[in-house]
Amino acid sequence: MNRPNILWYCTDQQRFDTIKALGNPYVDTPNIDKLVQSGVAFTHAYCQSPICTPSRSSFLTGLYPARLHNTRNGNDTFPDFPPLITKLISEAGYRCGNIGKFHLTSSGHRTEPRLDDGMTYWQFSHAPRDDWEEGHHYADWVNERGGDLDSMRNSPERVPPEYHQTTWATECALEFIDVESPSPWLLCVNIYDPHPPFIPPKVYADMFDPEDMPGPYFREEDLELQKKLAEIDFQGEALPPQGHDAKRMQAYYYAMIKQIDDQFQRVIDHLEQTEQLENTVIIFTSDHGESLGDHGLLQKGCRFYEGLVRIPLIFAWPGKFLENVQRDALVELLDLTSTIMELAGLEPPEYMQGKSLIHLLTDETAIDEHREFVRSEYFDALDPFFTDGSGAFATMYRNRKYKLSVYHGHEIGELYDLEEDPWEFNNLWDNPDYAEIKAELIYKSFDAHVMLTTDVGSKRVAPM
């Protein structure tokens, strides 16, 4: 297999159910739809944490956040080992670049420090604000064009497309693609949207009428459960849909994704115009999801509902990968690392915990199975709300039928039969009919946590 270019396009906080070709009639994603039709979409892909930094740390190293010792937002430093996948790829002869968000350490009160990341192209944007004195390339780009992000964000028109971070990221991507080089390249494009605040350009917001939105997955009983979980970290309080103006937030969210769809296609068109598309693997994904009013919650935190932990994951490579295939195998976002290593002709290091997806991308006879279970974790992760170490600790274990969420240190958890209850309304945790199943899943979840996240130290060199 020739070593292809790799376009790794990662949005921020985009749920799995936000693509028209994958079943949502309320969104408008004609260009991502074309990617689905030309490639392989994994419909049951799960992030390893519902929070930015631990999730990104995981898929950039191939380790679970706890194994990596990087489980929080707002961290001061990043572990010295293992190297980022971009470093490994660059050492193998790839030209690597990053555009937009990185977020492996804190960007609070400072521009995020560079790591030994292997990048030769670096255009940084943590968020669409102007909070940094230097080193925030997107804000500089806006200022050079006479714009003011703070005033635009608060205006009725909001930040127009010509000044938007999504557009800036596209302009940077075109610049990177245009560099003539004998080396294959890997480009990480990290869009900030559809991350809150939900402030799409007015021209995009006007395309979606809140009254036409279906609204969140919500029942009144959700508020009772969230009241029991009130001690567990979350960014906001549980409210009925009207309390969050949930249909309007959904319309704004879909408007942000519509703009992403338009700008994503500009990158794809440029690859075709420069005759690079046929030798470029396209990966479209996100770091984690968004509650969007489901179960009375907006934004993110220590919960593991489908909207928060299940994300889009689509691959396309003309003539090399299967086309118009949807795989429902359980996969994890950290499987990206091993997949990219294989694409680059490299043997994944033994420490990597991902499992390559190449066979599911190339073999039409492959059984649609990958993992027996997927897991996600949250360990004192949410800054700035819990900076004193008092945040929640929780783990999720999900197999084909059940999802178990355990909030450690609290006598509460969640258990759902996803075959019968795909939107997680009927919590079986205290149901005596499911006591044996709950005990079995707790045992399996504990085993998975211990075996997958315990660092046993240096290798053995003698029997004693």
C-alpha positions in Angstrom: 0.0 0.0 0.0 1.5 3.4 -1.1 1.7 5.9 1.8 -1.2 8.3 1.3 -1.6 11.9 2.4 -4.0 12.0 5.5 -6.5 14.8 6.1 -7.7 14.5 9.7 -10.6 16.8 10.0 -11.8 17.0 13.6 -14.7 19.2 14.8 -15.3 20.0 18.4 -18.3 18.7 20.4 -20.2 17.2 17.4 -22.7 14.4 18.2 -22.9 11.3 16.1 -26.5 12.0 14.9 -25.8 15.2 13.0 -25.4 14.0 9.5 -28.2 13.7 7.1 -26.9 10.6 5.2 -26.7 8.8 8.6 -30.4 9.4 9.4 -31.0 13.0 10.6 -33.5 14.8 8.3 -33.3 18.1 10.1 -29.6 18.9 9.3 -28.2 20.1 6.0 -24.9 18.3 5.3 -24.7 17.6 1.6 -20.9 17.5 1.5 -20.4 15.3 4.5 -23.1 13.1 3.0 -21.0 12.7 -0.1 -18.1 11.6 2.1 -20.4 9.0 3.7 -21.4 7.8 0.2 -17.8 7.6 -1.0 -16.4 5.9 2.1 -17.0 4.0 5.3 -19.0 5.5 8.2 -18.7 3.9 11.7 -22.1 4.5 13.3 -21.0 3.3 16.8 -17.8 5.1 17.5 -17.1 6.2 21.0 -14.7 8.8 22.5 -12.6 7.9 25.6 -13.8 10.9 27.6 -16.7 13.3 27.2 -14.3 16.2 27.8 -11.8 17.8 25.4 -8.3 17.3 26.7 -8.5 13.7 27.8 -10.3 12.7 24.6 -7.7 14.5 22.4 -4.8 13.2 24.5 -6.2 9.7 23.9 -6.6 9.8 20.2 -3.2 11.6 19.7 -1.3 8.9 21.6 -3.4 5.7 21.4 -3.8 5.4 25.1 -6.7 5.7 27.5 -6.6 9.0 29.4 -6.0 7.3 32.7 -3.1 5.2 31.3 -1.6 8.4 29.9 -2.1 10.3 33.1 -3.8 13.2 31.4 -7.5 13.1 32.4 -8.4 16.7 32.9 -9.0 20.0 31.1 -6.8 22.8 32.3 -3.6 20.8 32.9 -0.3 22.6 33.2 1.8 20.0 31.4 1.6 17.0 29.1 3.4 13.7 29.8 6.9 13.2 28.3 5.9 9.8 27.1 4.6 8.5 24.8 5.2 10.6 21.8 2.3 12.1 19.9 1.3 10.2 16.8 2.2 13.3 14.7 5.8 13.0 16.0 6.0 9.3 15.0 4.6 10.1 11.6 6.9 13.0 11.0 9.9 10.8 11.9 8.8 8.4 9.3 9.0 11.1 6.6 5.6 12.8 6.7 5.2 16.5 6.5 2.8 17.3 9.4 0.7 20.2 10.3 -2.0 21.4 12.8 -4.6 24.0 12.3 -6.9 25.2 15.1 -7.4 23.7 18.5 -4.9 21.3 20.1 -5.8 21.4 23.8 -3.5 18.8 25.3 -2.7 21.3 28.0 -4.4 24.4 29.3 -5.0 27.5 27.1 -6.4 29.4 30.1 -4.6 32.7 30.7 -1.9 31.7 28.2 -1.4 30.5 24.7 -1.1 26.7 24.8 2.7 25.8 24.9 4.0 23.8 21.9 5.0 20.2 22.6 7.5 18.1 20.7 4.7 17.4 18.2 6.6 16.9 14.9 4.6 19.6 13.2 6.3 21.8 10.6 3.1 23.8 10.0 1.4 25.3 13.1 -1.6 27.6 13.0 -3.2 27.8 16.4 -6.7 28.8 17.5 -8.0 27.6 20.9 -11.4 29.4 20.7 -13.0 32.1 18.6 -12.1 34.9 21.1 -9.3 37.4 21.4 -8.1 36.5 24.9 -4.4 36.0 24.2 -1.7 38.6 23.8 0.3 36.6 21.3 0.4 33.3 19.6 -3.3 33.0 18.7 -3.1 32.9 14.9 -6.8 33.1 14.2 -7.3 36.2 16.3 -4.3 37.8 14.5 -5.8 36.9 11.1 -9.1 38.6 12.1 -7.3 41.7 13.4 -5.2 42.0 10.2 -8.4 42.2 8.2 -9.8 44.9 10.4 -12.2 42.7 12.4 -12.8 42.7 16.1 -13.9 39.2 17.4 -15.3 40.4 20.7 -17.6 43.1 19.2 -18.6 40.7 16.3 -19.5 37.9 18.7 -21.9 40.2 20.6 -23.4 41.8 17.5 -26.8 40.7 16.0 -25.0 39.4 12.9 -22.4 37.6 15.1 -19.0 36.6 13.5 -19.7 36.6 9.7 -18.4 33.7 7.6 -15.6 35.8 6.1 -14.1 36.3 9.6 -15.1 32.9 11.1 -12.7 30.4 12.6 -14.1 27.7 10.3 -13.2 29.8 7.3 -9.8 30.7 8.7 -9.1 27.0 9.2 -10.0 26.3 5.5 -7.7 29.1 4.3 -4.8 27.6 6.4 -5.6 24.1 5.0 -5.4 25.3 1.4 -2.1 27.0 2.2 -0.7 23.8 3.6 -2.0 21.6 0.7 -0.4 24.0 -1.8 3.2 23.4 -0.6 5.1 21.3 -3.1 6.9 18.5 -1.4 8.1 15.0 -2.3 6.9 13.8 1.1 3.4 12.6 2.0 1.6 14.8 4.5 -0.7 14.5 7.5 -2.8 17.6 8.3 -4.9 17.9 11.4 -7.7 20.5 10.9 -9.4 21.2 14.3 -12.6 23.2 13.9 -13.9 24.9 17.1 -17.6 24.6 16.1 -20.1 23.3 17.0 -18.7 23.9 20.5 -20.7 26.4 22.7 -21.4 29.2 22.8 -24.0 28.5 20.1 -23.4 31.6 18.0 -23.4 30.8 14.3 -23.3 33.6 11.8 -26.8 35.0 11.4 -26.8 34.1 7.7 -26.5 30.4 8.8 -28.8 30.7 11.8 -31.5 32.0 9.5 -31.4 28.8 7.6 -32.9 26.8 10.5 -36.2 27.6 12.2 -36.3 26.6 15.8 -40.0 25.7 15.4 -39.0 23.1 12.8 -36.6 21.3 15.1 -37.5 18.0 16.7 -36.2 19.0 20.2 -34.1 16.9 22.6 -34.6 13.4 23.9 -36.4 14.3 27.1 -39.0 13.0 29.6 -40.1 14.6 32.8 -38.7 11.7 34.7 -35.2 12.8 33.5 -35.2 15.7 36.0 -35.7 13.3 38.9 -32.6 11.2 37.8 -30.5 14.3 37.3 -31.5 15.6 40.7 -30.0 12.4 42.1 -26.9 13.0 40.1 -26.6 16.7 41.1 -23.3 16.1 43.0 -21.8 14.8 39.8 -20.0 17.4 37.7 -21.8 19.1 34.8 -21.6 22.5 33.2 -25.2 23.5 33.9 -28.3 22.6 35.7 -30.9 20.1 34.5 -33.9 21.9 33.0 -36.9 21.0 30.8 -36.4 21.9 27.1 -38.1 25.3 27.5 -35.6 26.2 30.3 -32.7 25.7 27.9 -34.6 27.1 24.9 -33.5 23.7 23.5 -35.1 24.0 20.1 -33.3 27.2 19.4 -30.0 25.8 20.6 -30.6 22.8 18.3 -31.2 25.1 15.4 -28.0 27.1 16.1 -26.0 23.9 16.5 -27.2 22.6 13.2 -26.4 26.0 11.6 -22.8 25.7 12.9 -22.6 22.2 11.3 -24.0 23.6 8.0 -21.1 26.1 7.9 -18.6 23.3 8.7 -20.1 21.3 5.8 -19.6 24.2 3.4 -16.0 24.8 4.4 -15.1 21.1 4.5 -16.1 20.8 0.9 -13.7 23.7 0.0 -10.8 21.6 1.3 -12.0 18.5 -0.6 -12.5 20.5 -3.8 -8.9 21.9 -3.5 -7.5 18.5 -3.1 -9.2 17.5 -6.3 -8.0 20.7 -8.1 -4.4 20.0 -7.1 -4.7 16.4 -8.2 -4.1 15.1 -4.6 -7.5 13.7 -3.8 -6.9 10.2 -5.1 -3.9 9.7 -2.8 -5.4 11.3 0.3 -7.2 9.5 3.1 -10.0 11.7 4.4 -11.0 11.2 8.1 -13.9 13.1 9.5 -14.6 13.0 13.3 -15.0 14.9 16.5 -13.5 14.8 20.0 -16.8 14.2 21.8 -20.4 15.0 21.7 -23.0 17.5 23.1 -26.0 16.9 25.3 -28.1 19.5 23.4 -31.0 19.3 25.9 -31.1 15.5 26.1 -32.3 14.4 29.6 -32.5 18.0 30.6 -28.8 18.7 30.1 -27.0 21.2 27.8 -23.3 21.2 27.0 -21.0 18.5 28.7 -19.7 17.0 31.9 -19.6 13.8 33.8 -22.3 11.8 32.0 -22.1 9.1 29.3 -25.3 9.5 27.3 -25.1 8.6 23.6 -25.2 12.3 22.6 -22.1 13.0 24.6 -19.9 10.0 24.0 -20.9 8.8 20.5 -19.3 10.7 17.7 -19.1 10.7 13.8 -16.2 8.7 12.3 -16.0 8.5 8.5 -13.1 7.4 6.3 -12.7 7.8 2.5 -9.9 7.0 0.1 -10.9 6.9 -3.6 -10.4 3.4 -5.1 -8.8 2.0 -1.9 -11.5 2.0 0.8 -15.0 0.6 0.5 -17.7 3.0 -0.7 -21.1 3.8 0.8 -20.6 1.3 3.7 -22.0 1.9 7.2 -20.4 -0.2 9.9 -22.1 -0.7 13.2 -19.2 -2.4 14.9 -18.2 -0.9 18.3 -15.1 1.1 17.8 -13.1 3.6 19.9 -11.7 6.9 18.9 -8.2 5.8 20.0 -8.4 3.2 17.2 -7.5 6.1 14.9 -3.9 6.0 16.0 -3.3 2.4 15.1 -5.2 2.9 11.8 -3.1 6.0 10.9 0.1 4.1 11.8 -0.8 1.3 9.4 -1.7 3.8 6.7 1.7 5.3 7.1 3.4 1.9 6.7 4.4 1.8 10.4 4.1 -0.9 13.0 2.2 0.5 16.0 4.2 0.5 19.2 3.3 -2.2 21.7 2.0 0.4 24.2 -0.7 1.7 21.8 -4.1 0.4 22.9 -6.0 1.2 19.6 -6.9 -1.5 17.1 -6.5 -0.8 13.4 -9.7 -0.4 11.4 -8.1 -1.1 8.0 -9.7 -4.5 7.6 -13.1 -2.9 8.0 -12.3 -0.2 5.6 -11.0 -2.5 2.8 -12.5 -5.9 3.1 -16.1 -6.1 2.1 -16.3 -9.7 3.5 -15.1 -8.7 6.9 -17.5 -9.4 9.8 -18.8 -6.2 11.1 -17.2 -6.6 14.6 -14.3 -4.9 16.2 -14.5 -4.6 20.0 -16.5 -6.6 22.5 -17.0 -3.4 24.5 -16.1 0.3 24.4 -15.3 2.4 27.4 -15.1 6.1 28.4 -13.9 7.7 31.6 -14.1 11.0 33.5 -11.7 11.7 36.3 -11.9 15.1 38.0 -11.9 16.5 34.4 -13.9 19.7 34.3 -12.0 23.0 34.7 -12.6 25.8 35.8 -15.5 24.4 37.9 -13.6 22.0 40.1 -10.0 23.1 40.3 -9.5 21.8 43.9 -9.5 18.1 43.0 -13.1 17.6 44.3 -14.5 16.7 40.9 -16.3 13.4 40.1 -14.7 10.1 39.0 -16.7 7.9 36.7 -16.4 5.2 34.1 -18.6 3.8 31.3 -18.7 0.3 29.9 -20.8 -0.4 26.9 -21.2 -3.7 25.1 -23.6 -4.4 22.2 -26.7 -4.6 24.5 -26.0 -2.7 27.7 -24.4 0.5 28.9 -23.2 0.8 32.5 -22.1 4.1 34.0 -20.6 4.0 37.5 -20.1 7.2 39.5 -17.3 6.2 41.9 -17.6 7.2 45.5 -21.4 7.7 45.2 -24.0 5.1 45.7 -25.5 5.7 42.3 -25.1 4.6 38.7 -26.9 4.1 35.4 -27.7 0.9 33.5 -29.5 0.9 30.2 -30.6 -1.8 27.8 -29.7 0.0 24.5 -31.5 -2.5 22.3 -34.8 -1.8 24.1 -34.1 1.8 25.2 -31.6 3.4 22.7 -32.1 6.9 24.2 -31.5 5.9 27.8 -34.8 6.8 29.5 -35.3 3.7 31.7 -32.4 3.5 34.2 -32.2 -0.2 35.4 -29.6 0.4 38.1 -32.0 -0.1 41.0 -34.3 -2.6 39.2 -34.0 -6.0 41.1 -34.7 -7.9 37.9 -31.4 -6.6 36.6 -29.3 -7.0 39.7 -27.4 -10.0 38.3 -26.7 -8.3 35.0 -25.6 -5.1 36.8 -23.2 -7.1 39.0 -21.7 -8.9 36.0 -21.2 -5.6 34.1 -19.6 -3.9 37.2 -17.2 -6.8 37.4 -16.4 -6.6 33.7 -16.0 -2.8 33.8 -13.7 -3.0 36.8 -11.6 -5.6 35.0 -11.4 -3.5 31.9 -10.4 -0.4 33.8 -7.6 -2.2 35.8 -6.2 -4.1 32.8 -6.4 -1.2 30.3 -5.3 1.8 32.4 -2.8 0.4 35.0 0.8 1.3 34.2 2.9 -1.6 35.6 6.2 0.3 35.1 9.3 -0.7 33.3 9.7 -4.0 31.5 10.8 -7.1 33.4 14.4 -8.2 32.8 14.7 -11.0 35.3 12.5 -13.3 37.3 13.3 -11.5 40.6 
